Amino acid sequence: MSSLDLKNPVAIAEELIRCPSVTPIEGGALDALEMMLKDLGFTCTRLPFSEDGTADVDNLYAEYGEGAPHFCFAGHTDVVPPGNDDDWSYAPFAPTITDGKLYGRGAVDMKGGIAAFVAAVASYLAEGQRVGKISFLITGDEEGPAINGTKKMLEWLKAENKIPDHCIVGEPTNPNTLGEMMKVGRRGSITGEILVTGTQGHVAYPHLADNPIPKMITLVSALQELVLDEGSEFFQPSNLEFVTLDVGNTADNVIPQNSRAQFNIRFNDHHSGASLTTLLNDTLAATGVEGYEFNTRISGESFLTETNKLTEIVALSAKSVTGNTPEQSTTGGTSDARFIANYCPVIEFGAVGQTMHKVDEHIRVDDLNDLQLIYIDILRKYFI
């Protein structure tokens, strides 16, 4: 039995932050969460997955009650590396409260959100209110390649006939103040890589070599000049950003053999991963450059959750606690909501994200307590 007060989100967050669960290491975080949820009467199932060429990942599915409606909270216990511990004011895995703030890696992204929902469930169940089914879908592979986590868990849920009716992801969605924003969609993401192979040679004898750099410049320029769109009703414009361009050459008198460039596109609902791949291939082919390879990897399609029961409830609950009516936004990067959207309506609502992934990551204690209150109110309204 857990000795924690499971109605106290701060105590729960501290317990989870103590676990050094840097992707893909479980670090004791899922173990701790499983113990808490079992104490609340949840049936817990560990779902480890593996795939060739990727790290093994442990995951947790937990459910309480039965029948409809089925409300799911999704999130992740894995965190990004803390970097140099000496750069932190407090050790990243030794939760510290000072000046009304809880410091530690994962405080915002997103052990704080998990703690708030666990405490909300504990408080809600203690009220003796009506429950259909409440579940937790918690992965250890959100900050990593996201191959052995939520995506495979959802396939398991479908096979077990456990797909929820609605899902809320507890990612940090608020830019500055709790209650100002929920995410109802996300842009898609596609990564492209170009490799131009030439012939190495001496810079004084260019006729004996084949320099890949001018060819790469032509290819990069063609993609850089693309105007993908001007945005859509619910999404900001798609953007293509080069993230690396290199030849790995350390000599000033050698024409290199290879040149490599990589870029990422965050795209809206004007496109799909497949349509963008076709556009990119056609654009590169039109340059007339020969001797290059081009590959793409689609990590997520764009999605939009239309206004529904859950979006309305979250807006009402956030306003009742904070006085703010959250904007329905599709800004930001990707999250595991992109996988969940293929199965049921999903939104994201969680903490203020200003310090996520940063040194001295922290969450205001008042925000953590208020997030619990918002989640409790969501449960009350959802299970009426």
HUZI-V821060 format. One record per residue. PSI is psi as a letter, one per 40 degrees, with the letter a starting at -180 (999 if undefined). D_CENTER is the distance of its C-alpha to the mean C-alpha in Angstrom with 1 decimal. Layout:
psi=[PSI	PSI]
d_center=[D_CENTER	D_CENTER]
This chain:
psi=[h	i	e	i	h	e	e	h	d	d	d	d	d	d	d	d	d	e	h	g	f	h	h	e	h	d	e	e	d	d	d	d	d	d	d	d	d	d	d	e	e	i	h	i	h	h	g	h	i	i	i	h	e	i	i	i	h	i	i	h	h	i	i	h	a	i	a	i	i	h	h	h	h	i	a	i	e	i	i	i	i	e	a	h	d	e	e	i	d	i	h	d	f	g	h	h	h	i	f	e	h	h	i	i	h	e	d	d	g	f	d	d	d	d	d	d	d	d	d	d	d	d	d	d	d	d	e	f	i	i	h	c	h	h	i	h	g	h	i	e	f	d	e	a	e	f	d	f	b	d	d	d	d	d	d	d	d	d	d	e	f	e	h	i	d	i	h	h	h	f	i	h	e	h	d	d	h	h	e	e	h	i	h	e	i	i	i	i	h	h	h	i	h	h	h	h	h	a	h	i	i	h	d	e	g	d	e	e	i	h	h	e	d	d	d	d	d	d	d	d	d	d	d	d	e	h	h	d	i	f	i	a	d	e	i	i	i	i	h	h	h	h	e	i	h	i	e	f	h	e	i	e	e	h	h	i	d	i	h	h	i	i	i	i	h	h	i	a	e	e	i	i	d	d	d	d	d	d	d	d	d	d	d	d	d	e	d	e	h	i	f	i	i	h	i	i	h	h	e	i	i	i	i	h	h	i	h	a	d	d	d	d	d	d	d	d	d	d	d	d	d	e	e	h	h	h	h	h	i	e	i	a	a	i	i	e	d	d	d	d	d	e	d	i	h	h	i	h	h	a	i	h	e	d	e	h	e	i	i	f	h	i	i	h	d	d	d	d	d	d	d	d	d	d	d	d	d	d	d	d	d	d	e	999]
d_center=[31.2	28.8	30.8	28.1	28.5	25.7	26.2	25.4	21.7	22.6	24.3	21.4	18.9	21.5	21.9	18.2	18.1	21.2	19.5	18.5	15.6	14.4	12.5	14.2	16.8	17.0	19.1	20.6	17.7	17.7	21.4	21.6	19.5	21.5	24.7	23.8	23.0	26.1	28.1	27.0	28.3	25.1	25.6	23.0	22.2	20.6	19.1	19.1	18.4	19.5	20.1	22.5	21.2	18.1	17.9	18.6	15.8	16.8	15.2	16.7	17.8	20.2	22.3	25.1	27.8	28.6	29.1	27.7	25.6	22.6	19.8	16.6	14.1	10.8	8.6	8.5	11.4	10.6	10.6	11.3	15.1	17.1	19.4	23.1	23.8	26.9	24.9	23.6	26.0	25.3	24.2	20.4	20.8	23.8	22.7	25.1	25.9	27.9	28.7	26.8	23.5	21.7	20.7	18.6	15.6	12.8	15.0	12.5	9.1	9.6	13.0	14.8	13.1	14.0	17.4	18.0	17.6	19.7	22.3	22.2	22.9	25.6	27.3	27.1	28.6	31.3	32.4	33.4	31.8	31.3	28.4	27.5	24.7	21.7	19.1	16.1	13.6	12.1	10.7	11.4	9.4	5.6	6.5	9.2	10.3	8.8	12.4	13.8	11.4	10.4	12.2	15.3	15.2	15.5	18.3	20.0	19.7	21.4	24.0	24.7	24.9	22.4	20.0	19.5	21.0	18.1	14.7	13.0	9.4	10.0	7.3	9.6	10.8	14.3	15.4	18.7	20.0	18.8	19.3	19.2	16.2	14.2	11.8	13.7	12.3	10.4	12.1	12.2	12.0	15.0	16.3	20.0	22.5	26.2	28.8	32.4	35.1	38.4	41.3	41.6	44.8	46.7	46.1	49.9	50.2	47.5	49.5	48.9	45.1	42.3	39.9	36.4	35.3	37.2	35.8	32.2	32.9	34.2	31.1	28.7	30.8	30.8	27.1	26.9	29.4	27.5	26.8	24.2	24.6	25.1	22.3	22.7	23.3	19.8	18.0	18.7	20.3	18.7	18.9	19.7	19.4	21.1	19.5	22.5	26.1	28.3	31.4	31.6	35.1	36.8	40.3	41.9	44.5	42.5	41.1	37.8	37.3	33.6	31.2	27.4	24.9	21.2	19.3	16.2	16.4	14.0	16.1	17.1	19.0	22.1	20.8	19.4	18.4	22.0	23.8	22.2	23.1	26.6	26.8	25.8	28.3	31.0	30.5	30.9	33.8	35.6	35.9	38.4	37.0	37.6	36.4	32.6	29.8	26.7	23.6	20.3	17.1	15.0	11.3	11.0	13.5	13.6	14.0	15.7	16.6	20.2	21.7	22.4	23.4	20.1	19.4	23.0	22.8	19.8	21.7	24.8	23.5	21.7	25.0	27.2	25.6	24.8	27.0	24.2	23.4	19.7	19.3	17.6	15.3	13.2	12.7	10.0	7.5	5.4	2.9	5.2	7.5	8.8	10.4	11.7	13.3	15.7	17.1	17.4	16.8	13.4	12.5	10.2	12.3	12.3	13.7	14.7	12.3	15.1	15.1	11.5	11.8	15.5	18.7	19.9	16.7	18.0	18.1	21.3	23.0	24.2	20.7	19.7	22.9	22.5	19.0	20.8	23.6	21.4	19.8	23.4	24.7	22.1	23.3	26.9	26.6	24.7	27.3	30.4]
